[in-house]
Amino acid sequence: MRRVHHVVARTAAGLLVVGALTSGVQAQCGSWIPGGGGISPPDIGGLILGTFGFAPWDRDGAGPQSPKIVAGTTFGGSAGYPQDGLAIFDPDTGNWSALGTLNPSNSSVTTVTSTPGGALIVGGTFSAMSGTAANRLVRLDGNTWTEIGGGVSGGVSPQPRVVLPLSDTEFIVGGAFTTAGGGPSGVGGLTVNNIARWDGSAWSTLGSGFNGDVLALLRMPNGDIIAGGSFTQAGSVAVNRVARWNGTTWSALGGGSSSAVYTLGLLPDGTLVGPMNFSGSGGFARWNGTAWVPFGGGNLFGTIHEVVVGSNGELFVAGTFQQAQSSVASGITRWNGVQWSSLGTGMNGSVISLALIDNRLYLQGPFTTADGISAFGFARYDFGNATVNITSQPTSLTRCAGAPASFSVTATGSGPFTYQWRRNGTNVNTTTNPSAATATLLISSTSGSTTGTYTCVVTSAGGCAAVVSNAATLTTVSGTPPTVSLDPDAVDTCEGLPAEFFVEASGTGPFTYQWRKDGVAIPAASNPSAVTSSLTIAAVTAADVGSYTCVISNACNSVTSAPAALTIGSCSLACSPADIANTDGDPIPDGSIDNGDFSLFFSCFFLPANDPLHLLADIANTDGDTVQTGGGPDGQVDNGDFTAFFSFFFQGCAAP
């Protein structure tokens, strides 16, 4: 089974989908294929007149069959084409074949939707499908057509316009009708007013319904239902062409739209978008949780019939518009996360429906050319092979006011890349901050005006592919940067003995520490003390010789200590088991017994057992025998070591 984008909502004009795109977004720089890659319809009426039904269909769900496109047609039985009704386009062969015939012959298909399990739900003005009586709604399972609960009726020209599957058997239908059930006459049916729910066996209402047509339906991540259309009331509630159903009641979504809403979209982060017309909207808007706000500065004025949303937030929008932002975009445009752009020169007429299968976008509408290529009402756009993958994402930061900050991304794919950093969804000005157009955004001084959520849009060469990074937040707190109040001292020791470097910091804590050897961070996994204020090396080897520094950080900034050298000197042989230090108490035997040995032994004897320096006091076994008396260190510090040390300490270096 090839990739079919998941159905989220069905519009009056086609199908709204959220794509299963990966982080590597396929390029939009591609090529137009007239007729969808097969034989083109014989005239503009072949696929367009009398139908809004057009959708991808994966007949066996998760099975091995390739997805197809289902469309209501008025081919009229022309050579090589099926009769009027419902037809299938096979992208693999480029052929059309009949799926269902309508009765009466002048009726039409107005909506086509597939269920998660591969069944097909079809709505229209028909009274029968392929000989099966069906009052404007019918279901196809395998090869069997079945009427759905007496269908829908009532009104001047009753017809379903949109179906939203909730499961393989449940769905919500919207359109222009007053009753559900009761057959063609509607007698005995349930009064529903343009929207109803089918649970697999019976109809139910969604409140009091609407006072106008329902043209778009969408399910939010929390299960709420969003409806769009030409209505202005949901029962007694003013809703202005878009409304939310919370499972109990309808409510308005802000001021709504001044014109009919034919389609709605859901971005991967759960943001609702759609063609909302209001002052300053630019024809397209997003819902921020409390109000509709302009999206992308699109200037997409005209009827928007269809939205396809990729999983990375990439949008394809179809309709009757001629321009998107400052680009010519006749009938079809794409938002890549930064700007709107066209697919070639677009169409010479409007686009009614979209379907996205694999790497191909199928378009249907009353056009005769696509990018200047002859295409009678049906065309395909093949994506190129450019990709963008973000391999290193920006990470959230906390900084003191006035401290610098930076965010970075690393990308692979079809470079060279262009970058655009955003703060709270708005592009960072690249004139005032040129780094906003690079892989690393530099903020010289953090403040309240720089706090927020940052993302980066990375675009491939030629603008063919784009991807948005993960979000990272910048938080500002009060405090002072760290300074080094005590640098580490150099250490000259003997091979096999321990060594320790220590640093102290002042400023606003807490601090983090990272010790480095010759400029390279020492992994905490190999030496846990490398991320503390005191770096301990349990047994020095030649590989440890080098220059050591410590990077001390807090929320404000970072500072690096002065370097301290670790060297291995010419070490004198110990003159006695009690000769464990030099005169200063450093763990270097110096051929004499003095207070340096006494101080180091007692310091190490009382250290915790898990401290590497503790074993410097291990000079004998449990019985107090040293290497000179047939014993020696036994890996533990106890009374045997205590007794042996004092015995040899008072004998001095003259001990045998």
C-alpha positions in Angstrom: 0.0 0.0 0.0 1.4 3.4 -1.0 1.0 6.4 1.1 -2.4 8.0 1.2 -2.9 11.1 3.3 -5.3 10.7 6.1 -8.8 12.0 5.8 -9.6 14.7 8.4 -12.5 16.5 6.8 -14.5 16.6 3.6 -15.5 19.8 2.0 -18.2 20.7 -0.4 -15.5 20.9 -3.0 -13.3 17.9 -2.3 -11.1 16.5 0.4 -9.1 18.0 3.2 -6.2 15.8 4.3 -3.4 15.9 6.8 -0.4 14.2 5.1 1.8 11.6 6.6 5.0 13.4 5.4 8.3 12.7 7.2 10.7 15.3 8.4 12.2 15.3 4.8 9.6 17.2 2.9 9.4 16.4 -0.8 10.1 19.3 -3.1 7.3 21.1 -4.8 9.6 22.0 -7.7 8.2 19.3 -10.1 6.2 18.9 -13.3 2.6 19.1 -14.4 1.0 16.0 -15.9 -2.3 16.7 -17.8 -5.1 14.2 -17.4 -3.6 12.9 -14.2 -1.1 10.9 -16.2 -3.8 9.0 -18.1 -6.2 9.9 -20.9 -7.8 13.3 -20.4 -11.5 13.7 -20.3 -13.0 14.6 -23.7 -14.2 18.0 -22.7 -14.4 20.3 -19.7 -17.7 18.8 -18.7 -16.2 15.3 -18.4 -15.2 15.5 -14.8 -16.7 18.8 -13.6 -20.4 19.4 -14.3 -22.8 18.4 -11.6 -20.3 17.1 -9.2 -18.2 18.1 -6.2 -17.3 14.5 -5.2 -13.6 13.8 -5.6 -11.4 11.9 -3.1 -8.5 9.4 -2.7 -9.7 5.9 -1.8 -7.6 3.1 -0.4 -10.1 0.3 -0.9 -8.5 -2.3 1.3 -7.4 0.1 4.1 -4.0 -1.2 5.3 -3.9 -3.9 2.6 -1.6 -4.1 -0.4 -3.8 -2.5 -3.0 -2.7 0.8 -4.5 -4.9 3.8 -3.7 -7.3 5.2 -6.4 -9.2 8.4 -6.9 -13.0 8.3 -6.8 -14.9 11.1 -8.6 -18.5 11.9 -9.6 -18.5 12.2 -13.3 -20.6 13.3 -16.3 -18.6 11.5 -19.0 -21.8 10.6 -20.8 -20.4 7.3 -22.1 -17.9 8.9 -24.4 -15.4 6.5 -26.1 -13.1 5.2 -23.5 -15.0 6.5 -20.5 -17.7 5.1 -18.2 -21.3 6.4 -18.1 -22.4 9.3 -15.9 -22.2 8.5 -12.2 -19.2 7.4 -10.0 -15.9 6.5 -11.5 -12.4 5.4 -10.4 -9.1 6.7 -11.7 -6.2 4.3 -11.3 -2.9 6.3 -11.1 -1.0 3.2 -11.9 -2.6 2.6 -15.3 -4.0 6.1 -16.1 -7.4 4.6 -16.8 -11.0 5.5 -15.7 -13.5 2.7 -14.9 -17.1 2.7 -13.7 -17.9 2.3 -10.0 -21.6 3.2 -9.9 -24.4 4.6 -12.0 -26.9 7.2 -10.8 -30.7 7.3 -11.0 -32.2 9.6 -12.1 -29.6 10.2 -14.9 -29.5 13.9 -14.3 -28.6 13.6 -10.6 -25.2 14.2 -9.3 -22.6 13.2 -6.7 -21.9 16.0 -4.2 -19.6 14.3 -1.7 -17.3 11.2 -1.6 -15.5 10.0 1.6 -13.7 6.8 2.6 -13.8 5.3 6.0 -10.7 4.1 7.9 -11.5 0.5 6.9 -11.8 1.2 3.2 -15.6 1.5 2.8 -16.9 4.4 0.7 -19.7 6.8 1.6 -21.3 8.7 -1.3 -23.8 11.6 -1.1 -25.6 13.4 -3.9 -29.0 14.2 -5.4 -29.6 10.6 -6.6 -32.4 8.2 -5.5 -30.5 5.0 -6.5 -26.9 3.9 -7.0 -26.3 1.0 -9.4 -29.9 -0.3 -8.9 -29.8 0.0 -5.1 -32.5 2.4 -3.8 -30.6 5.1 -1.8 -32.0 8.4 -0.7 -29.1 10.7 -1.3 -26.7 8.6 0.9 -25.2 5.2 0.1 -22.3 3.1 1.4 -20.1 0.7 -0.6 -18.5 -2.3 1.2 -16.5 -4.4 -1.2 -18.9 -4.6 -4.2 -22.1 -4.1 -2.2 -24.1 -0.9 -2.2 -26.3 -0.2 0.9 -28.6 2.7 1.6 -27.8 4.5 4.9 -30.7 4.8 7.3 -33.3 6.2 4.9 -30.9 9.0 3.8 -31.6 12.7 4.1 -34.5 14.9 2.8 -36.2 18.2 3.1 -35.5 21.7 1.9 -35.5 23.3 -1.5 -32.8 21.1 -3.0 -31.8 18.6 -0.4 -28.3 17.1 -0.7 -25.5 16.1 1.6 -22.4 18.2 1.0 -19.8 16.9 3.4 -19.2 13.6 5.4 -16.8 13.3 8.3 -16.1 9.7 9.3 -15.7 9.2 13.1 -15.0 5.4 12.8 -15.6 2.7 10.1 -19.3 2.8 10.9 -20.0 6.2 12.4 -20.0 9.6 10.6 -21.4 13.1 10.7 -23.1 14.4 7.5 -23.7 18.1 6.7 -25.3 19.8 3.8 -28.7 21.2 2.8 -31.5 19.1 4.3 -33.9 19.2 7.2 -34.5 15.5 8.1 -32.5 12.4 8.4 -34.3 9.0 7.9 -37.8 8.7 6.6 -36.8 8.1 2.9 -37.3 10.5 0.0 -40.4 12.1 1.6 -38.8 12.5 5.0 -42.0 11.4 6.7 -41.2 10.0 10.1 -37.6 11.2 9.8 -35.7 13.0 12.5 -35.5 16.8 12.2 -31.8 17.7 12.1 -31.5 21.0 10.2 -28.5 20.5 7.9 -26.3 18.3 10.1 -26.8 14.8 11.6 -24.9 11.9 13.1 -25.1 8.3 12.1 -23.9 5.7 14.7 -24.1 2.7 12.4 -27.8 2.0 13.1 -29.6 5.2 13.9 -29.6 9.0 13.3 -29.2 11.6 16.1 -29.1 15.4 16.2 -26.3 17.8 17.0 -28.2 20.4 18.9 -30.8 22.2 16.8 -28.6 22.2 13.7 -28.1 25.3 11.5 -30.1 27.8 9.6 -28.0 27.4 6.5 -25.9 24.9 4.5 -23.0 23.0 6.2 -20.1 22.8 3.7 -17.1 21.7 5.8 -16.5 19.5 8.9 -13.4 18.8 10.9 -12.6 16.9 14.0 -10.2 18.6 16.5 -7.6 16.6 18.5 -9.8 16.8 21.6 -12.8 15.4 19.7 -14.7 18.7 19.2 -16.3 19.1 15.8 -15.8 22.3 13.8 -18.4 23.1 11.1 -18.2 25.7 8.3 -20.8 26.8 5.8 -23.2 29.5 4.8 -25.2 29.5 8.1 -25.3 32.3 10.7 -27.2 30.6 13.5 -26.9 27.3 15.4 -30.3 27.2 17.1 -30.4 30.5 18.9 -26.6 31.0 19.0 -25.1 33.4 16.5 -22.1 31.6 14.9 -21.4 33.5 11.6 -20.5 30.6 9.3 -18.2 28.6 11.6 -19.0 26.9 14.9 -17.7 24.4 17.4 -19.6 21.4 18.8 -18.2 20.2 22.2 -20.4 17.1 22.3 -23.3 19.0 23.9 -23.7 22.5 22.5 -22.7 24.7 19.6 -20.7 27.8 20.2 -19.2 30.6 18.0 -15.5 30.8 17.1 -14.9 34.5 17.4 -16.4 36.7 14.8 -16.4 34.0 12.1 -16.4 34.9 8.5 -18.3 37.3 6.3 -18.6 34.8 3.5 -19.3 31.0 3.2 -16.6 28.7 4.6 -16.1 25.8 2.2 -13.1 24.1 3.8 -11.1 23.9 7.0 -7.6 22.7 7.8 -5.7 21.4 10.9 -2.0 22.0 11.2 0.2 19.3 12.8 0.3 21.2 16.1 -3.5 21.3 16.3 -4.0 24.8 15.0 -7.2 25.4 13.0 -6.9 27.3 9.7 -9.4 28.2 7.1 -10.7 30.8 4.6 -12.0 33.4 7.0 -13.0 36.7 5.5 -12.9 39.7 7.8 -11.1 43.0 7.8 -7.4 42.5 7.5 -7.6 38.7 7.2 -6.0 38.5 3.8 -8.5 35.8 3.0 -7.0 33.1 5.2 -6.7 32.9 9.0 -5.8 30.7 11.9 -7.6 30.3 15.2 -5.4 31.2 18.2 -7.7 29.8 20.8 -9.7 33.0 21.4 -9.9 34.7 18.0 -9.2 34.4 14.3 -5.9 36.1 13.2 -4.4 36.5 9.7 -2.3 33.7 8.5 0.7 34.2 6.1 -0.4 37.6 4.7 -1.8 35.6 1.8 -4.2 38.1 0.1 -6.1 34.9 -1.0 -9.2 36.8 -2.0 -11.7 34.7 -3.9 -13.5 31.5 -3.1 -11.2 28.9 -1.4 -12.6 25.4 -2.1 -9.9 23.1 -0.7 -7.0 22.9 1.7 -4.5 20.1 1.9 -2.2 20.1 5.0 1.1 18.3 5.2 2.3 16.9 8.5 5.0 19.5 8.7 2.5 22.4 8.3 3.0 22.8 4.6 -0.3 23.9 3.0 -1.8 23.5 -0.5 -4.8 25.8 -1.1 -7.1 25.6 -4.1 -9.8 28.0 -5.3 -10.6 30.9 -7.6 -7.9 33.4 -6.5 -5.2 34.8 -8.8 -2.6 35.8 -6.3 -1.0 34.7 -3.0 1.0 37.2 -1.1 3.1 38.9 -3.9 3.2 35.8 -6.1 1.0 34.9 -9.1 -0.9 31.8 -8.0 -3.8 31.1 -10.3 -6.1 28.6 -8.6 -3.5 26.8 -6.6 -0.8 27.9 -4.1 1.4 26.5 -1.5 2.6 27.8 1.9 6.1 26.4 2.8 6.3 27.8 6.3 7.7 31.1 5.2 5.8 32.4 2.2 3.2 31.5 -0.4 4.4 30.4 -3.8 2.8 29.1 -7.0 3.0 25.8 -8.8 4.3 27.1 -12.1 1.8 29.6 -13.6 -1.2 27.6 -12.1 -4.4 27.1 -13.9 -6.5 29.1 -16.4 -9.6 28.4 -14.2 -10.5 27.6 -10.6 -9.5 24.4 -8.8 -12.4 22.7 -7.0 -10.8 19.6 -5.4 -7.4 18.3 -4.4 -6.2 14.8 -3.6 -2.7 13.9 -2.4 -1.3 10.4 -3.0 2.3 9.5 -2.5 4.3 12.2 -4.1 1.6 13.5 -6.4 -1.0 16.2 -6.1 -4.2 15.7 -8.2 -6.3 18.7 -9.1 -9.9 18.9 -10.5 -11.9 21.9 -11.6 -13.2 23.9 -14.5 -9.8 24.6 -16.1 -8.4 23.7 -19.5 -4.7 24.3 -18.9 -2.2 23.7 -16.1 1.0 25.8 -16.3 0.1 26.3 -20.0 -0.3 22.6 -20.7 -3.6 21.3 -22.0 -5.5 19.7 -19.1 -9.3 19.4 -19.4 -10.5 19.6 -15.9 -8.0 17.1 -14.4 -4.3 17.4 -13.8 -1.5 16.0 -11.7 1.5 17.7 -10.2 4.6 15.5 -9.5 6.9 16.6 -6.8 10.6 16.7 -7.3 13.2 14.8 -5.2 14.6 17.6 -3.1 14.5 17.1 0.6 15.3 18.9 3.8 16.0 17.0 7.1 16.8 18.8 10.4 19.3 16.6 12.2 20.1 18.9 15.1 17.2 20.8 16.6 17.3 24.1 18.7 17.2 23.7 22.4 15.4 25.8 25.0 17.4 28.3 27.0 17.2 30.3 30.2 19.3 33.5 30.3 19.7 36.4 32.6 18.5 39.8 31.3 21.2 41.3 29.2 23.1 38.1 28.6 23.6 36.8 25.0 21.8 33.7 23.7 21.8 31.6 20.5 19.8 28.9 18.8 21.1 26.6 16.1 19.9 24.0 13.6 21.8 21.5 11.5 20.2 20.4 8.2 21.0 17.8 5.6 19.5 17.2 2.1 19.3 19.4 -1.0 21.4 22.4 -0.1 22.5 25.1 -0.1 19.8 26.0 2.4 18.2 29.2 3.3 17.1 29.9 6.9 14.5 32.0 8.5 14.2 32.2 12.2 10.8 33.0 13.8 9.8 34.3 17.2 6.3 33.4 18.3 5.4 32.6 14.7 6.7 35.9 13.3 9.8 36.2 11.1 12.8 37.7 13.0 13.8 40.8 11.0 17.0 39.9 9.0 17.9 43.5 8.5 18.2 44.3 12.2 19.5 40.8 13.0 21.3 39.2 9.9 21.9 36.0 11.8 18.1 35.3 11.5 18.9 34.2 8.0 21.6 31.7 9.1 21.8 28.4 10.8 22.6 30.1 14.1 20.4 32.8 15.5 22.4 35.2 17.7 20.7 37.4 20.3 23.3 39.8 21.7 21.3 40.9 24.7 18.2 39.1 26.1 15.3 41.0 27.4 11.5 40.8 27.6 11.3 41.7 23.9 13.4 38.6 23.0 11.7 36.0 25.2 9.3 33.6 23.5 9.2 30.5 21.3 11.7 30.2 18.4 11.5 28.0 15.3 13.6 27.9 12.1 12.3 27.3 8.6 14.9 25.6 6.5 14.4 25.7 2.8 16.3 23.8 0.1 18.0 25.2 -2.9 15.5 26.9 -5.2 12.8 26.8 -2.5 11.7 23.4 -3.6 11.4 21.9 -0.1 11.0 23.3 3.4 10.7 22.1 6.9 10.1 23.8 10.3 12.3 23.0 13.2 11.1 22.0 16.7 10.2 24.9 18.9 12.6 26.1 21.5 11.8 28.7 24.2 13.9 31.6 25.5 13.2 32.5 29.1 14.8 35.6 30.9 15.5 35.7 34.6 17.4 38.1 36.9 21.0 37.4 38.1 24.7 38.0 37.6 27.0 36.1 35.3 29.6 33.7 36.8 33.2 34.6 37.5 36.1 32.4 38.6 37.0 33.2 42.1 39.6 30.4 42.4 41.4 28.9 39.4 42.7 25.3 39.5 46.4 24.7 40.4 48.9 22.8 38.3 49.5 19.2 39.4 52.8 17.3 39.2 52.4 13.8 40.3 53.6 10.2 39.9 52.1 7.7 37.5 49.5 5.6 39.2 48.7 8.1 41.9 45.5 10.2 42.0 45.3 13.9 40.9 42.7 16.5 41.7 41.8 19.9 40.2 39.5 22.3 42.0 37.7 25.5 40.9 35.5 28.0 42.7 32.9 30.4 41.2 30.9 33.4 42.3 27.7 34.9 40.8 24.1 33.8 40.7 23.8 30.0 41.2 23.2 27.3 40.6 26.3 26.7 38.5 27.1 23.9 36.1 30.6 22.7 35.5 32.3 21.0 32.5 36.0 20.1 32.8 38.0 20.0 29.5 41.3 18.4 28.7 43.2 20.2 25.9 40.0 22.0 25.0 37.9 18.8 24.7 35.0 18.2 27.1 35.6 15.2 29.4 32.5 12.9 29.2 30.7 12.5 32.5 30.1 8.9 31.6 33.8 8.2 31.8 34.5 10.4 34.8 31.4 11.7 36.8 33.6 14.3 38.5 34.1 16.1 35.2 30.8 17.9 35.7 31.5 19.0 39.3 33.7 21.7 40.8 36.4 19.2 41.6 37.9 16.9 38.9 39.5 13.8 40.3 41.7 11.4 38.3 42.0 8.2 40.4 45.2 6.9 38.9 47.2 9.1 36.6 48.6 7.7 33.3 50.6 9.2 30.5 47.4 9.7 28.6 46.1 12.1 31.3 49.0 14.6 30.9 47.7 17.8 29.4 46.1 21.2 30.0 42.9 21.3 32.1 40.2 24.0 32.2 36.7 24.2 33.6 33.7 25.9 31.9 31.4 27.3 34.6 27.9 28.3 33.5 24.7 29.7 35.0 21.5 31.1 33.4 23.4 34.3 32.5 26.5 33.2 30.8 29.6 31.0 30.9 33.2 31.6 31.9 36.3 29.4 31.5 38.9 29.0 34.2 42.6 29.6 33.6 44.4 26.4 32.4 46.2 24.1 34.8 48.8 21.6 33.7 49.0 17.9 34.7 52.5 16.5 34.5 54.3 13.4 35.6 57.5 14.2 37.4 60.5 12.1 38.5 59.1 10.5 41.7 61.3 9.4 44.6 60.9 5.9 45.9 59.0 5.7 49.2 61.4 5.1 52.1 58.6 3.5 54.2 55.0 2.4 53.9 54.2 5.6 55.9 55.9 7.7 53.2 52.8 8.6 51.2 53.2 12.4 50.7 55.7 15.2 50.3 56.2 17.9 52.9 53.1 19.9 51.6 50.8 16.9 52.0 50.6 16.2 48.2 50.4 12.4 47.4 54.0 12.2 46.3 56.4 10.1 48.4 59.6 12.2 49.0 61.9 9.9 50.9 61.1 11.4 54.3 58.5 11.0 57.1 57.0 14.2 58.3 53.7 16.1 58.9 52.9 16.0 55.2 52.5 12.2 55.4 50.6 12.5 58.7 48.1 15.1 57.3 47.4 13.2 54.1 46.9 9.9 55.9 44.4 11.2 58.3 42.6 13.2 55.6 42.2 10.2 53.4 41.5 7.7 56.2 38.3 9.5 57.2 37.0 10.2 53.6 33.9 8.3 52.3 34.7 4.9 51.0 33.6 5.9 47.5 36.1 8.7 47.3 39.1 7.7 45.2 41.5 9.5 47.6 40.3 7.3 50.5 42.5 4.4 49.3 45.6 6.5 49.7 45.3 5.4 53.4 45.3 1.7 52.3 48.9 0.7 53.2 48.3 -2.7 54.9 46.0 -5.6 55.2 43.5 -6.1 58.0 46.2 -7.6 60.3 48.4 -4.5 59.8 51.0 -6.2 57.6 52.5 -4.1 54.9 54.6 -5.1 51.9 57.6 -5.1 54.2 56.0 -7.5 56.6 54.4 -9.9 54.1 51.1 -8.1 53.5 50.2 -4.9 51.8 47.1 -2.9 50.5 44.0 -5.0 50.4 41.5 -2.6 48.8 40.0 -1.4 52.1 40.9 1.1 54.8 40.5 -0.2 58.3 42.3 -0.5 61.7 45.1 -2.6 60.1 46.1 0.5 58.0 45.8 2.7 61.1 48.1 0.5 63.2 50.6 0.0 60.4 50.9 3.8 59.6 51.6 4.8 63.2 54.1 1.9 63.7 56.1 3.0 60.6 55.5 6.7 61.1 57.3 6.7 64.5 60.1 4.5 63.1 60.8 7.1 60.3 62.7 6.2 57.2 65.1 4.0 59.1 62.4 1.4 59.3 63.6 -2.0 57.9 
